[in-house]
Amino acid sequence: MGREGSAPEPTAEPTKFPRGTETVLLVDDEDFVRDFGERILRRHGYKVLVARNGKEALEIYRIEKNNISLVILDSRDA
């Protein structure tokens, strides 16, 4: 038996994140957000296409639309 007040022993493995294989188009005008998002997505198995703005995103999408499974972009208040 454990001592009173001691933390219980873990009983399960830490949760593992599922890995992806899809292609993601990541659009953001901030370098940090783009770089961080790209690293995280690639680490989890996704192929990542990156655009700095809407114009770049549309050009990439026009060429790669049949391969892109998801588009992630920031939103701005008009």
PyMOL Python script that loads the backbone (N, CA, C, O; Angstrom):
from pymol import cmd

cmd.read_pdbstr("""\
ATOM      1  N   MET A   1       0.834  -1.179   0.000  1.00  0.00           N
ATOM      2  CA  MET A   1       0.000   0.000   0.000  1.00  0.00           C
ATOM      3  C   MET A   1       0.876   1.238   0.000  1.00  0.00           C
ATOM      4  O   MET A   1       1.944   1.259   0.611  1.00  0.00           O
ATOM      5  N   GLY A   2       0.408   2.278  -0.699  1.00  0.00           N
ATOM      6  CA  GLY A   2       1.159   3.525  -0.757  1.00  0.00           C
ATOM      7  C   GLY A   2       0.968   4.333   0.506  1.00  0.00           C
ATOM      8  O   GLY A   2       0.039   4.111   1.282  1.00  0.00           O
ATOM      9  N   ARG A   3       1.856   5.259   0.687  1.00  0.00           N
ATOM     10  CA  ARG A   3       1.738   6.151   1.833  1.00  0.00           C
ATOM     11  C   ARG A   3       0.577   7.104   1.621  1.00  0.00           C
ATOM     12  O   ARG A   3       0.230   7.446   0.491  1.00  0.00           O
ATOM     13  N   GLU A   4      -0.007   7.520   2.710  1.00  0.00           N
ATOM     14  CA  GLU A   4      -1.100   8.482   2.639  1.00  0.00           C
ATOM     15  C   GLU A   4      -0.577   9.781   2.045  1.00  0.00           C
ATOM     16  O   GLU A   4       0.469  10.274   2.468  1.00  0.00           O
ATOM     17  N   GLY A   5      -1.279  10.335   1.085  1.00  0.00           N
ATOM     18  CA  GLY A   5      -0.872  11.583   0.465  1.00  0.00           C
ATOM     19  C   GLY A   5       0.065  11.417  -0.712  1.00  0.00           C
ATOM     20  O   GLY A   5       0.395  12.407  -1.365  1.00  0.00           O
ATOM     21  N   SER A   6       0.507  10.205  -1.011  1.00  0.00           N
ATOM     22  CA  SER A   6       1.394  10.018  -2.162  1.00  0.00           C
ATOM     23  C   SER A   6       0.567   9.922  -3.438  1.00  0.00           C
ATOM     24  O   SER A   6      -0.599   9.527  -3.409  1.00  0.00           O
ATOM     25  N   ALA A   7       1.176  10.285  -4.538  1.00  0.00           N
ATOM     26  CA  ALA A   7       0.486  10.254  -5.829  1.00  0.00           C
ATOM     27  C   ALA A   7       0.269   8.816  -6.267  1.00  0.00           C
ATOM     28  O   ALA A   7       1.137   7.967  -6.063  1.00  0.00           O
ATOM     29  N   PRO A   8      -0.885   8.536  -6.868  1.00  0.00           N
ATOM     30  CA  PRO A   8      -1.126   7.175  -7.362  1.00  0.00           C
ATOM     31  C   PRO A   8      -0.181   6.865  -8.522  1.00  0.00           C
ATOM     32  O   PRO A   8       0.240   7.761  -9.254  1.00  0.00           O
ATOM     33  N   GLU A   9       0.139   5.601  -8.671  1.00  0.00           N
ATOM     34  CA  GLU A   9       0.996   5.184  -9.774  1.00  0.00           C
ATOM     35  C   GLU A   9       0.202   5.211 -11.064  1.00  0.00           C
ATOM     36  O   GLU A   9      -0.966   4.822 -11.084  1.00  0.00           O
ATOM     37  N   PRO A  10       0.828   5.669 -12.151  1.00  0.00           N
ATOM     38  CA  PRO A  10       0.104   5.692 -13.433  1.00  0.00           C
ATOM     39  C   PRO A  10      -0.260   4.276 -13.860  1.00  0.00           C
ATOM     40  O   PRO A  10       0.497   3.329 -13.645  1.00  0.00           O
ATOM     41  N   THR A  11      -1.438   4.155 -14.470  1.00  0.00           N
ATOM     42  CA  THR A  11      -1.909   2.834 -14.873  1.00  0.00           C
ATOM     43  C   THR A  11      -1.973   2.660 -16.386  1.00  0.00           C
ATOM     44  O   THR A  11      -2.144   1.542 -16.873  1.00  0.00           O
ATOM     45  N   ALA A  12      -1.837   3.755 -17.137  1.00  0.00           N
ATOM     46  CA  ALA A  12      -1.960   3.658 -18.592  1.00  0.00           C
ATOM     47  C   ALA A  12      -0.791   4.370 -19.262  1.00  0.00           C
ATOM     48  O   ALA A  12      -0.156   5.247 -18.677  1.00  0.00           O
ATOM     49  N   GLU A  13      -0.527   3.976 -20.487  1.00  0.00           N
ATOM     50  CA  GLU A  13       0.490   4.628 -21.295  1.00  0.00           C
ATOM     51  C   GLU A  13       0.012   6.046 -21.625  1.00  0.00           C
ATOM     52  O   GLU A  13      -1.192   6.286 -21.711  1.00  0.00           O
ATOM     53  N   PRO A  14       0.944   6.985 -21.811  1.00  0.00           N
ATOM     54  CA  PRO A  14       0.535   8.327 -22.250  1.00  0.00           C
ATOM     55  C   PRO A  14      -0.191   8.238 -23.586  1.00  0.00           C
ATOM     56  O   PRO A  14       0.099   7.360 -24.399  1.00  0.00           O
ATOM     57  N   THR A  15      -1.123   9.138 -23.807  1.00  0.00           N
ATOM     58  CA  THR A  15      -1.887   9.154 -25.049  1.00  0.00           C
ATOM     59  C   THR A  15      -0.965   9.440 -26.220  1.00  0.00           C
ATOM     60  O   THR A  15      -0.162  10.372 -26.176  1.00  0.00           O
ATOM     61  N   LYS A  16      -1.083   8.631 -27.270  1.00  0.00           N
ATOM     62  CA  LYS A  16      -0.302   8.844 -28.480  1.00  0.00           C
ATOM     63  C   LYS A  16      -1.204   9.495 -29.517  1.00  0.00           C
ATOM     64  O   LYS A  16      -2.354   9.094 -29.698  1.00  0.00           O
ATOM     65  N   PHE A  17      -0.669  10.505 -30.196  1.00  0.00           N
ATOM     66  CA  PHE A  17      -1.438  11.176 -31.225  1.00  0.00           C
ATOM     67  C   PHE A  17      -1.424  10.349 -32.498  1.00  0.00           C
ATOM     68  O   PHE A  17      -0.404   9.754 -32.845  1.00  0.00           O
ATOM     69  N   PRO A  18      -2.554  10.310 -33.195  1.00  0.00           N
ATOM     70  CA  PRO A  18      -2.584   9.575 -34.457  1.00  0.00           C
ATOM     71  C   PRO A  18      -1.680  10.257 -35.490  1.00  0.00           C
ATOM     72  O   PRO A  18      -1.481  11.471 -35.444  1.00  0.00           O
ATOM     73  N   ARG A  19      -1.149   9.481 -36.401  1.00  0.00           N
ATOM     74  CA  ARG A  19      -0.303  10.025 -37.456  1.00  0.00           C
ATOM     75  C   ARG A  19      -1.133  10.191 -38.720  1.00  0.00           C
ATOM     76  O   ARG A  19      -2.034   9.401 -39.002  1.00  0.00           O
ATOM     77  N   GLY A  20      -0.816  11.215 -39.461  1.00  0.00           N
ATOM     78  CA  GLY A  20      -1.534  11.480 -40.697  1.00  0.00           C
ATOM     79  C   GLY A  20      -0.664  11.181 -41.898  1.00  0.00           C
ATOM     80  O   GLY A  20       0.550  11.021 -41.780  1.00  0.00           O
ATOM     81  N   THR A  21      -1.290  11.109 -43.039  1.00  0.00           N
ATOM     82  CA  THR A  21      -0.565  10.910 -44.291  1.00  0.00           C
ATOM     83  C   THR A  21      -1.031  11.912 -45.348  1.00  0.00           C
ATOM     84  O   THR A  21      -0.478  11.973 -46.446  1.00  0.00           O
ATOM     85  N   GLU A  22      -2.035  12.679 -45.007  1.00  0.00           N
ATOM     86  CA  GLU A  22      -2.644  13.598 -45.966  1.00  0.00           C
ATOM     87  C   GLU A  22      -1.763  14.822 -46.216  1.00  0.00           C
ATOM     88  O   GLU A  22      -0.791  15.078 -45.505  1.00  0.00           O
ATOM     89  N   THR A  23      -2.145  15.565 -47.254  1.00  0.00           N
ATOM     90  CA  THR A  23      -1.470  16.821 -47.581  1.00  0.00           C
ATOM     91  C   THR A  23      -2.300  17.977 -47.042  1.00  0.00           C
ATOM     92  O   THR A  23      -3.513  18.035 -47.243  1.00  0.00           O
ATOM     93  N   VAL A  24      -1.626  18.897 -46.353  1.00  0.00           N
ATOM     94  CA  VAL A  24      -2.269  20.049 -45.733  1.00  0.00           C
ATOM     95  C   VAL A  24      -1.672  21.312 -46.341  1.00  0.00           C
ATOM     96  O   VAL A  24      -0.455  21.421 -46.487  1.00  0.00           O
ATOM     97  N   LEU A  25      -2.529  22.262 -46.692  1.00  0.00           N
ATOM     98  CA  LEU A  25      -2.085  23.581 -47.118  1.00  0.00           C
ATOM     99  C   LEU A  25      -2.223  24.505 -45.921  1.00  0.00           C
ATOM    100  O   LEU A  25      -3.331  24.744 -45.441  1.00  0.00           O
ATOM    101  N   LEU A  26      -1.097  25.027 -45.434  1.00  0.00           N
ATOM    102  CA  LEU A  26      -1.059  25.899 -44.262  1.00  0.00           C
ATOM    103  C   LEU A  26      -0.794  27.327 -44.743  1.00  0.00           C
ATOM    104  O   LEU A  26       0.213  27.590 -45.399  1.00  0.00           O
ATOM    105  N   VAL A  27      -1.710  28.248 -44.410  1.00  0.00           N
ATOM    106  CA  VAL A  27      -1.618  29.624 -44.881  1.00  0.00           C
ATOM    107  C   VAL A  27      -1.593  30.563 -43.680  1.00  0.00           C
ATOM    108  O   VAL A  27      -2.525  30.575 -42.876  1.00  0.00           O
ATOM    109  N   ASP A  28      -0.533  31.342 -43.560  1.00  0.00           N
ATOM    110  CA  ASP A  28      -0.466  32.350 -42.497  1.00  0.00           C
ATOM    111  C   ASP A  28       0.595  33.370 -42.864  1.00  0.00           C
ATOM    112  O   ASP A  28       1.625  33.017 -43.438  1.00  0.00           O
ATOM    113  N   ASP A  29       0.353  34.635 -42.539  1.00  0.00           N
ATOM    114  CA  ASP A  29       1.311  35.681 -42.874  1.00  0.00           C
ATOM    115  C   ASP A  29       2.398  35.852 -41.820  1.00  0.00           C
ATOM    116  O   ASP A  29       3.351  36.600 -42.037  1.00  0.00           O
ATOM    117  N   GLU A  30       2.274  35.179 -40.697  1.00  0.00           N
ATOM    118  CA  GLU A  30       3.283  35.279 -39.645  1.00  0.00           C
ATOM    119  C   GLU A  30       4.264  34.110 -39.739  1.00  0.00           C
ATOM    120  O   GLU A  30       3.869  32.945 -39.714  1.00  0.00           O
ATOM    121  N   ASP A  31       5.557  34.449 -39.849  1.00  0.00           N
ATOM    122  CA  ASP A  31       6.593  33.421 -39.990  1.00  0.00           C
ATOM    123  C   ASP A  31       6.544  32.400 -38.855  1.00  0.00           C
ATOM    124  O   ASP A  31       6.604  31.194 -39.095  1.00  0.00           O
ATOM    125  N   PHE A  32       6.436  32.889 -37.619  1.00  0.00           N
ATOM    126  CA  PHE A  32       6.453  31.985 -36.470  1.00  0.00           C
ATOM    127  C   PHE A  32       5.307  30.974 -36.544  1.00  0.00           C
ATOM    128  O   PHE A  32       5.508  29.781 -36.316  1.00  0.00           O
ATOM    129  N   VAL A  33       4.117  31.456 -36.862  1.00  0.00           N
ATOM    130  CA  VAL A  33       2.941  30.572 -36.919  1.00  0.00           C
ATOM    131  C   VAL A  33       3.110  29.541 -38.027  1.00  0.00           C
ATOM    132  O   VAL A  33       2.834  28.358 -37.830  1.00  0.00           O
ATOM    133  N   ARG A  34       3.564  29.994 -39.191  1.00  0.00           N
ATOM    134  CA  ARG A  34       3.781  29.072 -40.311  1.00  0.00           C
ATOM    135  C   ARG A  34       4.827  28.023 -39.974  1.00  0.00           C
ATOM    136  O   ARG A  34       4.606  26.829 -40.178  1.00  0.00           O
ATOM    137  N   ASP A  35       5.968  28.471 -39.459  1.00  0.00           N
ATOM    138  CA  ASP A  35       7.058  27.542 -39.158  1.00  0.00           C
ATOM    139  C   ASP A  35       6.669  26.541 -38.076  1.00  0.00           C
ATOM    140  O   ASP A  35       6.942  25.346 -38.195  1.00  0.00           O
ATOM    141  N   PHE A  36       6.032  27.038 -37.026  1.00  0.00           N
ATOM    142  CA  PHE A  36       5.616  26.161 -35.928  1.00  0.00           C
ATOM    143  C   PHE A  36       4.575  25.149 -36.409  1.00  0.00           C
ATOM    144  O   PHE A  36       4.686  23.955 -36.129  1.00  0.00           O
ATOM    145  N   GLY A  37       3.566  25.632 -37.133  1.00  0.00           N
ATOM    146  CA  GLY A  37       2.526  24.747 -37.648  1.00  0.00           C
ATOM    147  C   GLY A  37       3.080  23.699 -38.589  1.00  0.00           C
ATOM    148  O   GLY A  37       2.694  22.532 -38.532  1.00  0.00           O
ATOM    149  N   GLU A  38       3.985  24.118 -39.453  1.00  0.00           N
ATOM    150  CA  GLU A  38       4.592  23.174 -40.395  1.00  0.00           C
ATOM    151  C   GLU A  38       5.370  22.089 -39.649  1.00  0.00           C
ATOM    152  O   GLU A  38       5.249  20.907 -39.970  1.00  0.00           O
ATOM    153  N   ARG A  39       6.171  22.487 -38.651  1.00  0.00           N
ATOM    154  CA  ARG A  39       6.958  21.497 -37.884  1.00  0.00           C
ATOM    155  C   ARG A  39       6.054  20.489 -37.187  1.00  0.00           C
ATOM    156  O   ARG A  39       6.307  19.286 -37.239  1.00  0.00           O
ATOM    157  N   ILE A  40       5.008  20.973 -36.537  1.00  0.00           N
ATOM    158  CA  ILE A  40       4.099  20.077 -35.808  1.00  0.00           C
ATOM    159  C   ILE A  40       3.408  19.114 -36.766  1.00  0.00           C
ATOM    160  O   ILE A  40       3.352  17.911 -36.511  1.00  0.00           O
ATOM    161  N   LEU A  41       2.883  19.643 -37.865  1.00  0.00           N
ATOM    162  CA  LEU A  41       2.181  18.787 -38.823  1.00  0.00           C
ATOM    163  C   LEU A  41       3.116  17.745 -39.440  1.00  0.00           C
ATOM    164  O   LEU A  41       2.748  16.576 -39.559  1.00  0.00           O
ATOM    165  N   ARG A  42       4.307  18.155 -39.827  1.00  0.00           N
ATOM    166  CA  ARG A  42       5.271  17.201 -40.405  1.00  0.00           C
ATOM    167  C   ARG A  42       5.663  16.137 -39.383  1.00  0.00           C
ATOM    168  O   ARG A  42       5.802  14.962 -39.723  1.00  0.00           O
ATOM    169  N   ARG A  43       5.838  16.552 -38.140  1.00  0.00           N
ATOM    170  CA  ARG A  43       6.208  15.604 -37.079  1.00  0.00           C
ATOM    171  C   ARG A  43       5.145  14.523 -36.929  1.00  0.00           C
ATOM    172  O   ARG A  43       5.444  13.407 -36.505  1.00  0.00           O
ATOM    173  N   HIS A  44       3.908  14.854 -37.278  1.00  0.00           N
ATOM    174  CA  HIS A  44       2.821  13.880 -37.161  1.00  0.00           C
ATOM    175  C   HIS A  44       2.476  13.220 -38.490  1.00  0.00           C
ATOM    176  O   HIS A  44       1.408  12.627 -38.638  1.00  0.00           O
ATOM    177  N   GLY A  45       3.381  13.326 -39.451  1.00  0.00           N
ATOM    178  CA  GLY A  45       3.265  12.547 -40.669  1.00  0.00           C
ATOM    179  C   GLY A  45       2.624  13.218 -41.862  1.00  0.00           C
ATOM    180  O   GLY A  45       2.540  12.612 -42.931  1.00  0.00           O
ATOM    181  N   TYR A  46       2.169  14.448 -41.715  1.00  0.00           N
ATOM    182  CA  TYR A  46       1.496  15.120 -42.826  1.00  0.00           C
ATOM    183  C   TYR A  46       2.502  15.718 -43.802  1.00  0.00           C
ATOM    184  O   TYR A  46       3.596  16.126 -43.412  1.00  0.00           O
ATOM    185  N   LYS A  47       2.120  15.764 -45.066  1.00  0.00           N
ATOM    186  CA  LYS A  47       2.861  16.532 -46.057  1.00  0.00           C
ATOM    187  C   LYS A  47       2.290  17.945 -45.969  1.00  0.00           C
ATOM    188  O   LYS A  47       1.071  18.115 -45.971  1.00  0.00           O
ATOM    189  N   VAL A  48       3.148  18.957 -45.894  1.00  0.00           N
ATOM    190  CA  VAL A  48       2.674  20.322 -45.674  1.00  0.00           C
ATOM    191  C   VAL A  48       3.111  21.226 -46.816  1.00  0.00           C
ATOM    192  O   VAL A  48       4.289  21.288 -47.167  1.00  0.00           O
ATOM    193  N   LEU A  49       2.146  21.920 -47.384  1.00  0.00           N
ATOM    194  CA  LEU A  49       2.399  22.972 -48.354  1.00  0.00           C
ATOM    195  C   LEU A  49       2.164  24.284 -47.618  1.00  0.00           C
ATOM    196  O   LEU A  49       1.192  24.408 -46.872  1.00  0.00           O
ATOM    197  N   VAL A  50       3.042  25.266 -47.817  1.00  0.00           N
ATOM    198  CA  VAL A  50       2.993  26.492 -47.032  1.00  0.00           C
ATOM    199  C   VAL A  50       2.826  27.697 -47.948  1.00  0.00           C
ATOM    200  O   VAL A  50       3.470  27.802 -48.991  1.00  0.00           O
ATOM    201  N   ALA A  51       1.943  28.605 -47.531  1.00  0.00           N
ATOM    202  CA  ALA A  51       1.749  29.866 -48.244  1.00  0.00           C
ATOM    203  C   ALA A  51       1.771  31.015 -47.245  1.00  0.00           C
ATOM    204  O   ALA A  51       1.293  30.886 -46.118  1.00  0.00           O
ATOM    205  N   ARG A  52       2.340  32.155 -47.681  1.00  0.00           N
ATOM    206  CA  ARG A  52       2.437  33.338 -46.815  1.00  0.00           C
ATOM    207  C   ARG A  52       1.222  34.241 -46.901  1.00  0.00           C
ATOM    208  O   ARG A  52       1.017  35.091 -46.034  1.00  0.00           O
ATOM    209  N   ASN A  53       0.410  34.066 -47.942  1.00  0.00           N
ATOM    210  CA  ASN A  53      -0.755  34.946 -48.112  1.00  0.00           C
ATOM    211  C   ASN A  53      -1.772  34.260 -49.019  1.00  0.00           C
ATOM    212  O   ASN A  53      -1.534  33.171 -49.542  1.00  0.00           O
ATOM    213  N   GLY A  54      -2.897  34.922 -49.187  1.00  0.00           N
ATOM    214  CA  GLY A  54      -3.968  34.349 -49.990  1.00  0.00           C
ATOM    215  C   GLY A  54      -3.598  34.130 -51.443  1.00  0.00           C
ATOM    216  O   GLY A  54      -4.001  33.137 -52.047  1.00  0.00           O
ATOM    217  N   LYS A  55      -2.825  35.062 -52.011  1.00  0.00           N
ATOM    218  CA  LYS A  55      -2.417  34.926 -53.412  1.00  0.00           C
ATOM    219  C   LYS A  55      -1.566  33.670 -53.608  1.00  0.00           C
ATOM    220  O   LYS A  55      -1.790  32.902 -54.544  1.00  0.00           O
ATOM    221  N   GLU A  56      -0.581  33.465 -52.716  1.00  0.00           N
ATOM    222  CA  GLU A  56       0.241  32.246 -52.795  1.00  0.00           C
ATOM    223  C   GLU A  56      -0.609  31.005 -52.588  1.00  0.00           C
ATOM    224  O   GLU A  56      -0.439  30.003 -53.282  1.00  0.00           O
ATOM    225  N   ALA A  57      -1.526  31.076 -51.632  1.00  0.00           N
ATOM    226  CA  ALA A  57      -2.381  29.925 -51.331  1.00  0.00           C
ATOM    227  C   ALA A  57      -3.219  29.530 -52.543  1.00  0.00           C
ATOM    228  O   ALA A  57      -3.351  28.345 -52.850  1.00  0.00           O
ATOM    229  N   LEU A  58      -3.781  30.515 -53.227  1.00  0.00           N
ATOM    230  CA  LEU A  58      -4.596  30.211 -54.407  1.00  0.00           C
ATOM    231  C   LEU A  58      -3.767  29.581 -55.521  1.00  0.00           C
ATOM    232  O   LEU A  58      -4.236  28.669 -56.202  1.00  0.00           O
ATOM    233  N   GLU A  59      -2.542  30.057 -55.709  1.00  0.00           N
ATOM    234  CA  GLU A  59      -1.668  29.486 -56.739  1.00  0.00           C
ATOM    235  C   GLU A  59      -1.302  28.033 -56.395  1.00  0.00           C
ATOM    236  O   GLU A  59      -1.342  27.155 -57.256  1.00  0.00           O
ATOM    237  N   ILE A  60      -0.947  27.796 -55.131  1.00  0.00           N
ATOM    238  CA  ILE A  60      -0.627  26.429 -54.706  1.00  0.00           C
ATOM    239  C   ILE A  60      -1.847  25.535 -54.848  1.00  0.00           C
ATOM    240  O   ILE A  60      -1.748  24.405 -55.326  1.00  0.00           O
ATOM    241  N   TYR A  61      -3.004  26.049 -54.429  1.00  0.00           N
ATOM    242  CA  TYR A  61      -4.226  25.249 -54.508  1.00  0.00           C
ATOM    243  C   TYR A  61      -4.576  24.929 -55.961  1.00  0.00           C
ATOM    244  O   TYR A  61      -5.003  23.815 -56.267  1.00  0.00           O
ATOM    245  N   ARG A  62      -4.399  25.892 -56.847  1.00  0.00           N
ATOM    246  CA  ARG A  62      -4.709  25.663 -58.266  1.00  0.00           C
ATOM    247  C   ARG A  62      -3.886  24.490 -58.807  1.00  0.00           C
ATOM    248  O   ARG A  62      -4.390  23.673 -59.578  1.00  0.00           O
ATOM    249  N   ILE A  63      -2.629  24.414 -58.401  1.00  0.00           N
ATOM    250  CA  ILE A  63      -1.736  23.364 -58.896  1.00  0.00           C
ATOM    251  C   ILE A  63      -1.951  22.037 -58.163  1.00  0.00           C
ATOM    252  O   ILE A  63      -1.901  20.975 -58.782  1.00  0.00           O
ATOM    253  N   GLU A  64      -2.189  22.091 -56.859  1.00  0.00           N
ATOM    254  CA  GLU A  64      -2.210  20.889 -56.007  1.00  0.00           C
ATOM    255  C   GLU A  64      -3.596  20.469 -55.519  1.00  0.00           C
ATOM    256  O   GLU A  64      -3.694  19.595 -54.658  1.00  0.00           O
ATOM    257  N   LYS A  65      -4.659  21.061 -56.039  1.00  0.00           N
ATOM    258  CA  LYS A  65      -6.003  20.847 -55.481  1.00  0.00           C
ATOM    259  C   LYS A  65      -6.402  19.378 -55.366  1.00  0.00           C
ATOM    260  O   LYS A  65      -7.141  19.016 -54.451  1.00  0.00           O
ATOM    261  N   ASN A  66      -5.938  18.545 -56.252  1.00  0.00           N
ATOM    262  CA  ASN A  66      -6.305  17.130 -56.192  1.00  0.00           C
ATOM    263  C   ASN A  66      -5.560  16.376 -55.097  1.00  0.00           C
ATOM    264  O   ASN A  66      -5.931  15.254 -54.752  1.00  0.00           O
ATOM    265  N   ASN A  67      -4.504  16.989 -54.548  1.00  0.00           N
ATOM    266  CA  ASN A  67      -3.713  16.341 -53.511  1.00  0.00           C
ATOM    267  C   ASN A  67      -3.986  16.888 -52.112  1.00  0.00           C
ATOM    268  O   ASN A  67      -3.632  16.246 -51.123  1.00  0.00           O
ATOM    269  N   ILE A  68      -4.604  18.050 -52.013  1.00  0.00           N
ATOM    270  CA  ILE A  68      -4.803  18.712 -50.722  1.00  0.00           C
ATOM    271  C   ILE A  68      -6.053  18.167 -50.041  1.00  0.00           C
ATOM    272  O   ILE A  68      -7.139  18.153 -50.621  1.00  0.00           O
ATOM    273  N   SER A  69      -5.878  17.719 -48.798  1.00  0.00           N
ATOM    274  CA  SER A  69      -6.998  17.193 -48.015  1.00  0.00           C
ATOM    275  C   SER A  69      -7.583  18.231 -47.061  1.00  0.00           C
ATOM    276  O   SER A  69      -8.754  18.154 -46.690  1.00  0.00           O
ATOM    277  N   LEU A  70      -6.757  19.206 -46.665  1.00  0.00           N
ATOM    278  CA  LEU A  70      -7.184  20.182 -45.672  1.00  0.00           C
ATOM    279  C   LEU A  70      -6.438  21.484 -45.879  1.00  0.00           C
ATOM    280  O   LEU A  70      -5.246  21.484 -46.187  1.00  0.00           O
ATOM    281  N   VAL A  71      -7.151  22.611 -45.706  1.00  0.00           N
ATOM    282  CA  VAL A  71      -6.539  23.929 -45.738  1.00  0.00           C
ATOM    283  C   VAL A  71      -6.699  24.548 -44.361  1.00  0.00           C
ATOM    284  O   VAL A  71      -7.804  24.609 -43.821  1.00  0.00           O
ATOM    285  N   ILE A  72      -5.581  25.012 -43.792  1.00  0.00           N
ATOM    286  CA  ILE A  72      -5.608  25.691 -42.504  1.00  0.00           C
ATOM    287  C   ILE A  72      -5.163  27.130 -42.749  1.00  0.00           C
ATOM    288  O   ILE A  72      -4.087  27.370 -43.297  1.00  0.00           O
ATOM    289  N   LEU A  73      -6.005  28.090 -42.336  1.00  0.00           N
ATOM    290  CA  LEU A  73      -5.643  29.484 -42.532  1.00  0.00           C
ATOM    291  C   LEU A  73      -6.140  30.321 -41.385  1.00  0.00           C
ATOM    292  O   LEU A  73      -7.072  29.946 -40.673  1.00  0.00           O
ATOM    293  N   ASP A  74      -5.500  31.470 -41.216  1.00  0.00           N
ATOM    294  CA  ASP A  74      -5.958  32.376 -40.173  1.00  0.00           C
ATOM    295  C   ASP A  74      -7.097  33.227 -40.735  1.00  0.00           C
ATOM    296  O   ASP A  74      -7.284  33.316 -41.948  1.00  0.00           O
ATOM    297  N   SER A  75      -7.832  33.831 -39.854  1.00  0.00           N
ATOM    298  CA  SER A  75      -8.911  34.707 -40.298  1.00  0.00           C
ATOM    299  C   SER A  75      -8.643  36.100 -39.768  1.00  0.00           C
ATOM    300  O   SER A  75      -8.027  36.266 -38.715  1.00  0.00           O
ATOM    301  N   ARG A  76      -9.087  37.058 -40.470  1.00  0.00           N
ATOM    302  CA  ARG A  76      -8.901  38.455 -40.087  1.00  0.00           C
ATOM    303  C   ARG A  76     -10.269  39.143 -40.083  1.00  0.00           C
ATOM    304  O   ARG A  76     -11.130  38.865 -40.917  1.00  0.00           O
ATOM    305  N   ASP A  77     -10.434  40.025 -39.143  1.00  0.00           N
ATOM    306  CA  ASP A  77     -11.642  40.846 -39.151  1.00  0.00           C
ATOM    307  C   ASP A  77     -11.474  41.906 -40.229  1.00  0.00           C
ATOM    308  O   ASP A  77     -10.427  42.546 -40.328  1.00  0.00           O
ATOM    309  N   ALA A  78     -12.510  42.087 -41.033  1.00  0.00           N
ATOM    310  CA  ALA A  78     -12.437  43.064 -42.117  1.00  0.00           C
ATOM    311  C   ALA A  78     -12.733  44.462 -41.628  1.00  0.00           C
ATOM    312  O   ALA A  78     -12.714  45.408 -42.415  1.00  0.00           O
TER     313      ALA A  78
END
""", "prot")
cmd.dss("prot")
cmd.show_as("cartoon", "prot")
cmd.util.cbc("prot")
cmd.orient("prot")
